[in-house]
Amino acid sequence: MEMDPNRLEDVIARLKRVQGQIGGIVRMIEEGRDCSDVVTQLAAAARALDRAGFKIIATGLRQCVIESDGPRRVDEDELERLFLSLA
């Protein structure tokens, strides 16, 4: 299924922030920063990536379920909240 890139603008912004975080983590390692600081930043980047993935999933489901001509409609906000809560 192909998704409309305009619907994923916030995901793209989130991924660009993660890209910056990863660059910062590399610099931290190169500078010999404390292990716990590096791991904390890695965990934050991982959570951000998970959230981006769930947002993409929610967008795809929205297109398939909510916007289809099928008999069942699902509340978009509730669907997104459920998926993002798993991240």
Beta strands, then each sheet from edge to edge (+ up, - down):
end
